[in-house]
């Protein structure tokens, strides 16, 4: 049978119905391949299947597929750096699928029904220190493997940076609580107000019968800027600023706020300052505009709300008109920057006329990076790097102490939420192997990745750009702490999901064999 479209004939395969969800019997021989979105995802999320479920309007099925590999979908649907979209094959047709927004859509429409507790089938107990994304993911995986799993958190509430520092306009506390409540429903116990080194030690946890311990305390300290005038009033660092703002303990800001730094946290600080009433917010960083470490969309959102960017500037000293409170910063212009293999940055300053630049400021927030606080860890037993992070086998999370593992920002100094989750998952697998008496080895996925070239895109494929995600305008956004992104409606999500090429299965027919089944043709033409 043939169907005519756009002056092109293509064959359409039709076979009898089978019980398989979404696809039919003919599709299954191809499922051992990888879609590029899956390969790019730190969690190797089954993106094609949950997108196809949304395309069919089956949201219950979509969220069940998501939760198979992602225990924090409400969180990831908002703050994941979505490398899956960067690699999406649909970009070679028109624009990538809005994978992150579709995940949020499914998570927001979850029934809220809690899962039943998982039966404990293993004798060993596991202690996790820290309840950020790495610790939560590891706890989820370990309790599902049958282990008695407990988390020890220093803060009054669980979530780590998810609840302490990420602004509400990006990640509401309710979204974090929703994901954490499902993990505790499985049987994970979370003990808050327990700080490692103050209230309990690693040795004490071992004596209490925990057969393995995971350190997942993140990077909780903001790096300071040791230049002249850094002790002046009116200068603070990023994480305390964001924490105070999150807890509604910061007074409104007036005048001009200067943020030093070019990463994601600097963008969060700048956008928070606007919501606190700052008249102007200026961001200055060492890197050029193209090399700023924040993701492009983070910078664009800050600029959309009114933040002014000043790249290629190196702070030299803080200045004061009163002698006690900062009133500005003196900079030198930067001609180039470079980063070595260990992540250390170096830069070259411009010399001569035009190399100096000064900026007035009523408040200065230093946002040049985060550091791990290892003061409560046994430095005589754990190997630490020169940057103060815990040294681990990056593939397994093993530390220099037997039975002690580490994951997340405590091992890297910086990273994304999803990368921390993936590290927690690797550590959970290693802990299971360790407690089972097996060799600790990393799992290597060798499936073929399906990629397409622009010249392979058939002429009959209808071009439809990504459905715009509704959001507050820049002027509206800075008047409230509510979420900027409003998310898709039901019909918008279904229409966006229907754009998916479903590369793991459909692309094999579409691009390799020139064939389309009726279901795929109905979605894409």
C-alpha positions, 0 to 999 in steps of 0.5 A: 500500500502507498500513501501520497504526500508532498510529491513523494511516494513512500511505502507504509508497513501494516501488520496485525495488532499485538498486545505491545504498548505503542509499538507492534511486533515488527518494531521489537527487533530494533529496540537494542539500539539507542536514541541519541536523547537516551545516550545523552541523558546521564540517567539513560532515561527511556525518553522515546517511550514516555514521549510516545505515551504523552503523544497518545494522551496516556499520562499515567503510562508516561510517568510510570516509564519516567519513574523506572529510571528517574526518581525525581521527575518533578525536579528534573522537569524544571532544573535538568540541563537537558543534554537530551535536547541538544542531541535530539535528532529532530534538531536536524529537521526543525528544532529539538523536542521539548523533552524536559518540559514534557517530563514536567508535564507528566510529573505535574499530572501524576495522581499523587498516589504513593507507592507501597513500601518495598520489602526488605530482602537484604540483611545489610543496612546502608547509611547515606550522608546528605539528601541532595539529588545524589543521596536521594537517587542512591537511596531510591535505588538501594531501597528498591534493591531490598536494603534498609536505607537511612539518610542523615541530613544536616539541615532541618528539611531534606533536599540539600541544595534543591530546597535550600538554595535553588529559587522558587521561581525555578523550583518550587518547594512543593515539587521537591517535596512531591518527589521526596515523599515518594522515596520515603514512601518506599521505606527510606528514612530521613533523619534531619538536623544530623551533621556529620562530624558534629552529631555522628561520625562515619565510624559511629555509623559503622558501629551502628551496623551500617555495612556501607556508607555513601557521602553525598553532602554536596558543595555547601560553601560559596567561594570567596574573593580574596581581593582588597576590600573583601571585608567591607559591609555590603559584600556577601557570597552566593549561597548565603544570599540565596538561602536567606532569600529562599527563607524570606529572611532578606530585606528588600534590596534598593539601588544597584546590585553587582554579581561577580561570576558567570555561572548558573548560580550567578544567574540565580542570584541576579534574578533573585536580586531583581525580585527583591526590588533591586533597581539594577542588576549587573553581572560581571565575569572573567569569561567572554560572553561565549565562554560563560559557564552558565547555560545559554538559556539561563543567561537569556532568561536573566537578560529577558528579565533585565539583568545586564551582562559585563563579560571579560572583567577581572575584579581587582578591588572593592572600593568604598566611599564611606570607608566601611561599606562597599560602593563599587568594584574596580576591574581589569579587562580580560583578553583571554581565559583558559581552563586546565584539566583539573578545572582551574582557570587562568586568564590574561589581563589587558594592559595600557589605556582602556584596560581599567573599568569601574562599576558602582554598586550598593550591594555586591554578591560574589558567585564564583563557585562552590566548595565542599565542606569536608570539616566533618570528614576524617581527613586522615582516612579519606583522600582529598584533592587539592580543591577539598573534594573527596577523591573517588573512582569516577566509575564506581564512587569508591573512596580510600576507605573500605565500605565508604563511597561518595557521589555528587558535588562532594567529589567534583566541586560542581555539577548539575542536578542530573549528573549528581543523580547519575553519580548517586546511581553508580554509587548505589550499584557499587554498594550493592556489589560490595555488600553482595560480595561481588567485584565492584565493576561499572556497567558499560552500555555498548548499544548502537546510537541511532543518529541521522544526517540532515540529508537523510531527512525525507522531503515528505516530513512536515516541518513543525518547530518546538511548541513554545513553552508558556511563561511569565513575561520578563516584567511579570516574572520579577514581581513574584517568586512564582514559577516563570515557566507555566508548563504545557497544557494537555493539548500543547504537550500532546502536539509537542510529543507527536513531533518526536521521531522515536529514533530507537524504533521508527527512525530505522524504518523511516531513514534506513528503509524509507518506510512509514507505518500508519501510526508514525505517518499520522503523527509526523505528516 
